């Protein structure tokens, strides 16, 4: 998977739980929960959507790796290779 494909999948997963969020409104280095106003259930649903779309297993111990858009991209790039 190319970086642009992973970016698209992350945005789609965010928009699945917060449809009002646009990519250009997200600061990629800030906390994704703050940026997208995700509560704990939204965050879990976001991770479930990512797991489904990427096929990459995301366990509870991995959750801190998804604190920002960029950290999620880095994690997913490593796991898919």
ABEGO torsion letter per residue (X at the ends): XBAAAAAAAAAAAAAAABAABBAAABBAABBAAAAAGBBAAAAAAAAAAAAAAAGBBBBAAAAAAAABAAAAAAAAAAAAX
